[in-house]
Amino acid sequence: MTFPLFVAEVSSNHGQDLSRCIKFIDISADIGCDAVKFQLFKVDQLFSIEARTARPELEKRKDWELPIEFLPSLKKHCDKRGVQFSCTPFYLEAVKELEPYVDFYKVASYELMWHALLEACAKTGKPLVMSTGMATIEEIDDAVSAIRTAGCNDLTLLSTISGYPTPIAECNLAFIDTLRNRYKVKSGWSDHSVNIGVLARAVHAYGASMVEFHLDLDGQGDEFKTGHCWLPEKIESAIKLIKDGIMASGSAEKILGASEIADREWRADPVDGLRPLKKTRLGL
């Protein structure tokens, strides 16, 4: 029985507060997640000078930056709680800064065309996960080729729509199958819909081997107001529902469930149609 890997994306909801970061890890472990993912960026290496001049509000995102000195503590606490630690690098040097700590790298949809970043991650030999939002199939082809040429042999591609939040009608979950079959890799879903039905469909109908979702602890995170973040109690219910569905799947063979064995003797007898079976009646 195989469950998908559930990845809690902290994004910029940590508020540069180490204790809050640790709480994200604890809550994620408690609700059934397998990994916790952060983001490592610097605003002046994320947006061009032209963008920052035209949109001065982007400078405020410096308050969203994850302090590099948090990395050892985050990795240590993830190990303590038995969950994987992952992080998205948004500048080239971040790949090296993360290498001692991450169990796998995650490349965001916005960086899919930046092959130098993809290659830097791939060359570490660590597993790599990449989202495919906004990309054409040709752009994904090129990105996968660059990753493989650089030596990555453990790649997971996530179908996603980079709309925050994503309308349900736009989710296009069937593309999960396309990613798996076209590239012969593991494939999954990076969620911005905050809809239990979408997550369940991604796993049960399209075999998503990874489900990534944005998490906030209490509705106070900087990105919660955008509407694409789950709260712990809701995503916990979704994870349980999905795992229950997998446990219920069974096999294609007809089985006798242990819970029904005792009632076999109380079936209608084929001779007179009365319950229980005649042989059972003798012992009453």
PyMOL commands that set and color helices and strands:
alter all, ss='L'
color gray80, all
select helices_A, chain A and resi 18-30+43-46+49-54+56-64+68-81+92-98+109-111+115-123+137-149+168-170+175-183+196-204+224-226+232-249+258-266+278-281
alter helices_A, ss='H'
color red, helices_A
select strands_A, chain A and resi 5-11+35-40+84-89+104-107+128-131+155-159+186-191+210-215+229-230
alter strands_A, ss='S'
color yellow, strands_A
deselect
rebuild
show_as cartoon
